[in-house]
Amino acid sequence: MTAALDISWIGALAGLALAIILILFRLAPTYALILGAIVGAFIGGANFSEVINILISGTQSVQGTVIRIIAAGVFAGVMMESGSAGTIAEFIVDKLGGTKAMLSLALATMVITAVGVFIPVAVLIVAPIALSVGNKMGYSKIALLVALSGGGKAGNIISPNPNTIAAAGGFQLDVNQVMLGGVVPALVGLAVTVIIASFIKFKGTKVTDLEAAELEKTSSKNLPPLSKALVAPVIAIVLLMISPIGSMLGADFLAKLKIDSLFILPFAGVVGALTLGKSKEILNYCTAGLNRMTPTILIIIGAGAIGGLITASTLPAEVVALVESSGISGVFLAPIAGVLMAGATASTSTGVILATGSFSNAILNTGVAPLSAAVMTHAGATVIDHLPHGTYFHVTRNAMGMSMKDRLKVALYESIVGLAMTIVAVVLFGFIL
């Protein structure tokens, strides 16, 4: 990220702490992160010129991620605005509903997130279905949100979403490599989610008949057919998997055909829109997708700024020294970085940006392979990325009409799901592969 400067680790920690405090006080995260970087740099001993260099270098380092996220907005806009994501969710729940309700809800959110929809948006899409199912079956809101959020977390580590793009970019990998690397941890996360949600399905506040009636009034039935809704995600997945499949089959031509998600996702989105007969809506879908991506882009720019501070400081070296002195294997540095940075910012994508941007060199210096480092960092970022100082906590709480007390209970179960995925990622990529 940034050339090493003589910035004290105290300054880096102070800047990060200030950013978190400002976010808790509801200052826009982008401003909070940038202001934290500035103050932290001064505390760490930088002069005015060095502070500017840190900010510029840090924000420049995330531009590759930013442009890919902008491109992904086309795909996300088509999936969300056309109703394709809703169609896929309803199909899964209809086919696996009833006694398998928790599996169907978790799987629906996992798939919707896995095909490129932001996890909070995926929860918003599936929440009305979940509440309707919950009312019919007598399930609690806590269990329902555990199913949605856990499934979303599982899908999030195998999706072409900003966090996966950031994990890949931080270790100079293709997005499809990180997506494939997260498959086994994601499946374990799905299983753990279903087990927890099923165990607590009757514990807590239930969905009232009044809430169910309101859902019936506001539910949209104007959704596209499944065959057309699947076109965009299928094209995206097939094109993203061409290179790794070619490598597995020994087909050199396909293996070398590395098409970046920067090209694949917009292409898949446009073809999907044309298949839906929405050619006149493509511009609107692009605009809607960009609008949804903009908050994430702005946060990532702020994350780049404070990431530049951390990289320019002695903090990474201090963390590595602490890990080494404790006798813990260097393998654990990757997931620890993911857990801490995502927890600090209450955001998966921002946490991955900070973890990879600030600690990637230190992680690789421990002898961990880039793909292993990316998958472990990415999984680690799902453990406590849902804390109350982030937007995800409140978006999902509002989507389910939950009390603060109930939403906090869900946070514990979400952490268990994230921790399970992280443990599997560490065992698989840290010690087996």
matplotlib code that plots the C-alpha trace (Angstrom):
import matplotlib.pyplot as plt

x = [0.0, 2.3, 6.0, 7.2, 7.5, 8.5, 4.9, 4.3, 1.9, 0.3, -0.7, -2.2, -4.2, -5.3, -6.5, -8.4, -10.0, -11.0, -12.6, -14.6, -15.8, -16.9, -18.8, -20.5, -21.5, -23.1, -20.5, -20.5, -18.0, -16.0, -15.3, -14.7, -12.1, -10.3, -10.4, -9.0, -6.2, -5.3, -5.3, -3.6, -0.8, -0.1, -0.1, 2.2, 4.7, 4.0, 4.3, 1.8, 3.5, 3.7, 0.0, -1.0, 1.3, -0.2, -3.8, -3.1, -1.1, -3.7, -6.6, -4.8, -4.2, -7.9, -8.7, -8.5, -11.1, -13.2, -13.4, -14.4, -17.1, -18.4, -18.5, -20.3, -23.0, -24.4, -24.9, -26.3, -28.7, -30.1, -30.5, -32.2, -34.2, -35.6, -36.9, -34.6, -33.2, -36.7, -37.7, -34.7, -35.4, -39.1, -38.4, -35.9, -38.3, -41.3, -39.4, -37.8, -40.5, -42.5, -40.5, -37.3, -38.1, -34.9, -32.8, -34.8, -34.5, -30.8, -30.1, -32.2, -30.2, -26.9, -27.7, -28.9, -25.7, -23.5, -24.7, -23.6, -26.3, -25.1, -25.8, -28.0, -30.0, -30.2, -31.7, -34.1, -35.2, -35.8, -37.1, -40.8, -40.8, -39.2, -41.7, -44.6, -43.2, -42.5, -46.1, -47.5, -45.1, -44.9, -41.1, -39.4, -37.9, -34.5, -34.3, -35.5, -32.9, -30.2, -31.2, -31.1, -27.9, -26.0, -27.0, -26.0, -22.6, -22.0, -22.9, -20.8, -17.5, -18.2, -19.7, -18.3, -19.2, -16.9, -15.4, -14.3, -13.0, -11.0, -9.7, -8.5, -7.0, -5.2, -3.2, -3.0, -5.4, -8.4, -11.8, -12.8, -9.9, -11.1, -14.7, -13.7, -11.5, -14.5, -16.8, -16.1, -16.2, -19.4, -21.1, -20.1, -21.4, -24.7, -25.0, -24.2, -26.7, -29.5, -28.6, -28.7, -31.8, -33.7, -32.6, -34.0, -36.9, -39.5, -37.5, -38.2, -40.7, -43.0, -44.3, -47.8, -50.8, -50.9, -47.3, -48.2, -51.2, -49.1, -46.7, -49.5, -50.5, -46.9, -45.6, -44.9, -46.0, -44.7, -41.5, -39.8, -39.9, -37.1, -35.7, -35.0, -34.0, -31.2, -29.6, -27.4, -26.0, -25.4, -23.5, -21.4, -20.6, -19.7, -17.4, -15.8, -15.1, -13.6, -10.0, -10.0, -12.0, -9.5, -6.7, -8.3, -8.9, -5.5, -6.8, -4.1, -6.1, -9.0, -6.6, -4.9, -8.2, -8.3, -11.2, -11.5, -14.8, -14.5, -15.7, -17.7, -20.2, -21.4, -21.6, -23.7, -25.9, -26.6, -27.3, -29.6, -31.5, -32.0, -33.2, -35.8, -37.0, -35.8, -33.5, -35.1, -34.5, -30.7, -29.7, -32.0, -30.6, -27.1, -28.0, -29.7, -26.8, -24.3, -26.4, -26.3, -22.6, -21.8, -21.9, -19.6, -17.2, -17.0, -16.4, -13.6, -11.9, -12.0, -10.7, -7.9, -6.9, -6.7, -5.2, -2.4, -1.8, -1.6, 0.7, 3.0, 3.2, 5.0, 1.7, 1.9, 5.4, 4.2, 1.3, 3.7, 6.1, 3.3, 2.1, 5.6, 6.4, 3.2, 4.2, 1.1, 1.6, 1.9, -1.0, -3.4, -2.3, -4.6, -7.9, -6.9, -6.4, -9.8, -11.6, -10.1, -10.5, -14.0, -15.0, -13.5, -15.4, -18.5, -18.2, -17.0, -15.7, -14.1, -12.6, -11.1, -9.7, -7.9, -6.8, -5.3, -4.0, -2.3, -1.2, -0.9, 2.9, 3.3, 0.9, 2.8, 6.1, 5.0, 5.1, 1.4, 0.4, -1.6, -4.8, -4.7, -4.1, -7.0, -9.5, -8.6, -8.7, -12.0, -13.6, -12.2, -14.0, -17.4, -17.0, -17.9, -18.7, -22.3, -21.7, -24.1, -21.8, -22.3, -25.3, -25.9, -27.0, -29.7, -30.8, -31.5, -33.1, -35.5, -36.2, -37.4, -39.2, -37.1, -36.3, -32.8, -32.6, -33.6, -31.2, -28.3, -29.2, -28.9, -25.4, -24.1, -25.4, -24.0, -20.6, -20.8, -21.5, -18.6, -16.3, -17.2, -16.4, -13.1, -12.0, -12.7, -10.8, -7.8, -7.7, -8.2, -5.9, -3.6, -2.7, -4.0, -3.5]
y = [0.0, 2.7, 2.9, 2.2, 5.4, 5.8, 6.0, 4.7, 1.8, 3.9, 6.4, 3.6, 2.2, 5.7, 6.5, 3.2, 3.7, 7.3, 6.1, 3.4, 6.0, 8.4, 5.6, 4.8, 8.5, 8.1, 10.1, 8.8, 5.9, 7.4, 10.6, 8.7, 6.5, 9.4, 11.6, 8.7, 8.2, 11.9, 12.2, 8.8, 9.8, 13.0, 11.2, 8.6, 11.3, 12.2, 15.8, 17.4, 16.2, 12.7, 12.6, 13.6, 10.9, 8.3, 9.3, 9.4, 6.2, 4.4, 5.4, 4.7, 1.2, 0.4, 1.7, -1.7, -2.9, 0.2, -0.1, -3.8, -3.0, -0.3, -2.8, -5.3, -2.7, -3.5, -7.1, -6.3, -3.8, -6.3, -9.0, -6.8, -4.4, -6.9, -9.2, -12.1, -12.4, -12.6, -15.3, -17.5, -17.0, -17.9, -20.9, -22.4, -21.7, -23.2, -26.4, -26.9, -25.3, -26.8, -29.0, -27.9, -24.2, -23.3, -25.0, -23.4, -19.9, -20.2, -21.7, -19.1, -16.3, -18.1, -18.5, -14.9, -13.6, -16.1, -14.8, -11.3, -9.6, -7.7, -9.6, -6.9, -6.7, -10.5, -10.5, -7.8, -9.8, -13.0, -11.4, -11.1, -14.8, -15.7, -13.8, -15.4, -18.8, -18.0, -16.9, -20.1, -22.4, -20.5, -19.9, -17.1, -14.1, -14.8, -18.2, -16.8, -14.1, -16.6, -18.6, -15.6, -14.1, -17.3, -18.3, -14.9, -15.2, -18.6, -17.1, -14.0, -15.9, -17.5, -14.6, -12.0, -9.3, -6.4, -8.4, -11.3, -8.8, -7.1, -10.5, -11.5, -8.1, -7.9, -11.1, -10.6, -13.4, -13.9, -13.5, -17.0, -18.5, -17.0, -18.0, -21.6, -21.6, -20.6, -23.4, -25.9, -23.3, -22.0, -25.4, -25.9, -22.5, -23.4, -26.6, -24.9, -22.2, -24.7, -26.7, -23.5, -22.1, -25.4, -25.8, -22.4, -22.1, -21.8, -19.6, -15.9, -13.4, -14.9, -13.3, -11.8, -12.2, -8.5, -8.5, -11.4, -9.5, -6.4, -8.6, -9.8, -6.3, -5.2, -8.4, -8.2, -11.0, -9.3, -11.4, -12.9, -16.6, -18.7, -19.7, -16.1, -15.1, -17.6, -16.4, -13.7, -15.6, -18.8, -16.8, -15.1, -18.3, -20.2, -17.4, -16.9, -20.7, -21.1, -20.6, -22.9, -25.6, -25.4, -25.9, -28.9, -30.5, -29.7, -27.5, -24.9, -22.6, -22.4, -22.2, -19.2, -17.5, -15.4, -13.0, -10.5, -10.0, -6.4, -7.7, -10.7, -9.2, -6.3, -8.6, -11.2, -8.4, -6.9, -10.4, -11.2, -7.9, -8.6, -12.2, -10.7, -8.4, -5.4, -3.8, -0.4, -0.7, -1.5, 2.1, 2.3, -1.0, 0.4, 3.5, 1.6, -0.8, 2.1, 3.8, 0.6, 0.3, 3.9, 3.6, 0.6, 2.4, 5.5, 3.3, 1.4, 4.7, 5.6, 2.2, 2.7, 5.9, 4.3, 1.2, 3.4, 4.6, 1.1, 0.0, 3.0, 2.3, -0.3, -1.9, -4.9, -5.7, -5.4, -7.8, -10.3, -10.1, -10.6, -13.7, -15.1, -14.4, -16.1, -19.3, -19.3, -20.5, -17.7, -19.3, -17.7, -14.2, -14.2, -15.1, -12.9, -9.9, -10.6, -10.9, -7.8, -5.5, -6.5, -6.3, -2.8, -1.5, -3.8, -4.5, -7.5, -5.6, -2.8, -5.4, -7.4, -4.2, -3.2, -6.8, -7.5, -4.0, -3.7, -7.2, -9.0, -8.7, -9.8, -12.8, -13.9, -13.5, -16.2, -18.7, -18.8, -19.2, -16.3, -18.3, -19.8, -16.3, -14.8, -17.6, -17.5, -13.7, -13.6, -16.2, -14.5, -11.3, -13.0, -13.6, -10.3, -8.1, -7.7, -5.6, -2.8, 0.1, -1.1, -0.7, -4.5, -4.9, -2.2, -3.0, -6.7, -5.7, -3.4, -6.0, -8.5, -5.9, -7.0, -5.5, -4.5, -7.2, -10.0, -8.6, -8.8, -12.4, -13.2, -11.6, -14.4, -17.1, -15.2, -15.2, -19.0, -19.4, -17.2, -18.9, -22.3, -21.2, -19.7, -22.8, -24.9, -22.5, -22.5, -26.3, -26.8, -24.0, -23.6, -27.2, -29.6, -27.9]
z = [0.0, 1.3, 1.5, 5.1, 7.2, 10.8, 12.0, 15.5, 16.0, 18.7, 16.1, 13.9, 16.8, 17.9, 14.4, 14.1, 17.5, 16.6, 13.4, 15.3, 17.9, 15.2, 13.4, 16.6, 16.9, 13.4, 11.4, 7.8, 7.8, 4.9, 6.8, 10.1, 8.4, 6.7, 9.8, 11.8, 9.3, 9.5, 13.3, 13.7, 11.3, 13.2, 16.5, 15.0, 14.2, 10.5, 9.2, 6.9, 3.7, 5.0, 6.0, 2.5, 1.0, 3.3, 2.4, -1.4, -1.5, 0.7, -1.4, -4.7, -3.5, -3.5, -7.0, -8.6, -6.2, -6.7, -10.5, -10.3, -7.8, -10.1, -12.9, -10.7, -10.1, -13.6, -12.6, -9.2, -10.6, -13.0, -10.4, -7.8, -9.9, -12.4, -9.7, -10.7, -7.2, -5.8, -8.3, -7.3, -3.6, -3.9, -6.1, -3.5, -0.6, -2.5, -3.3, 0.1, 2.3, 5.1, 7.4, 5.7, 6.1, 7.8, 5.1, 2.4, 3.9, 4.6, 1.1, -0.6, 1.0, 0.4, -3.3, -3.7, -2.1, -4.0, -7.4, -6.6, -4.5, -1.4, 1.8, 3.4, 0.1, 0.0, 3.5, 2.5, -0.5, 1.5, 4.7, 3.6, 2.6, 5.9, 7.9, 6.0, 6.6, 10.2, 10.8, 9.3, 11.1, 14.4, 14.2, 16.1, 14.4, 16.0, 14.3, 11.0, 11.0, 12.0, 8.9, 6.6, 8.0, 8.3, 4.8, 3.6, 5.3, 3.6, 0.2, 0.8, 0.8, -2.5, -4.4, -6.8, -4.2, -3.1, -0.2, -2.5, -5.0, -2.2, -0.9, -4.3, -5.1, -1.8, -2.6, -6.4, -7.2, -9.6, -8.0, -9.1, -7.2, -3.9, -4.7, -5.2, -2.1, 0.0, -1.1, 1.6, 4.5, 3.0, 2.9, 6.6, 7.4, 5.8, 7.7, 11.1, 10.3, 9.6, 12.8, 15.0, 13.4, 13.7, 17.4, 18.4, 16.0, 18.7, 21.1, 21.0, 19.6, 16.9, 13.7, 14.4, 12.2, 11.7, 10.3, 8.0, 6.7, 6.0, 4.0, 1.8, 1.0, 0.0, -1.6, -5.3, -7.6, -10.7, -10.9, -14.0, -14.7, -13.2, -16.6, -17.5, -14.0, -14.0, -17.2, -15.8, -12.8, -14.9, -17.5, -14.7, -12.9, -16.1, -17.4, -13.9, -13.7, -17.2, -16.1, -13.0, -14.8, -17.6, -15.1, -13.5, -17.0, -18.2, -21.0, -21.4, -23.6, -21.1, -18.2, -19.7, -20.6, -17.5, -18.0, -15.2, -13.3, -14.5, -17.9, -16.9, -14.5, -16.7, -19.7, -17.7, -16.4, -19.9, -21.4, -18.5, -19.0, -22.7, -21.9, -19.6, -22.4, -20.4, -23.0, -22.3, -18.6, -18.9, -18.2, -15.2, -13.9, -14.3, -12.4, -9.7, -9.3, -9.2, -6.5, -4.4, -4.9, -4.1, -0.2, -0.4, -2.8, -0.5, 2.6, 0.7, -0.2, 3.5, 4.4, 1.9, 3.7, 7.1, 5.6, 4.3, 7.8, 9.2, 6.4, 6.9, 10.6, 12.7, 13.6, 11.2, 12.4, 16.0, 15.4, 13.7, 16.6, 19.0, 17.1, 16.9, 20.6, 21.7, 19.9, 17.7, 14.1, 11.6, 9.8, 12.3, 11.3, 8.3, 10.1, 13.0, 10.7, 9.1, 12.4, 14.0, 11.0, 10.1, 13.7, 14.0, 11.0, 11.3, 7.6, 5.7, 2.6, 4.6, 7.0, 4.1, 2.5, 5.8, 6.6, 3.1, 2.5, 5.9, 6.7, 3.3, 3.2, 6.8, 6.3, 3.2, 5.0, 7.4, 4.5, 3.8, 0.1, -1.4, -2.0, 1.5, 3.0, 1.0, 1.9, 5.6, 5.8, 4.0, 6.3, 9.4, 8.3, 8.8, 12.5, 14.0, 10.9, 12.1, 15.2, 16.1, 14.9, 11.3, 9.0, 8.5, 12.1, 11.7, 8.2, 9.1, 12.4, 10.5, 7.8, 10.4, 12.7, 15.7, 19.0, 19.8, 22.5, 20.0, 17.3, 19.8, 20.5, 16.8, 16.7, 19.0, 16.6, 13.6, 15.2, 15.7, 12.0, 11.0, 13.5, 12.1, 8.5, 9.7, 11.6, 8.5, 6.3, 8.7, 9.0, 5.2, 3.9, 6.8, 7.6, 5.0, 1.6]

ax = plt.figure().add_subplot(projection="3d")
ax.plot(x, y, z, "-o")
ax.set_aspect("equal")
plt.show()
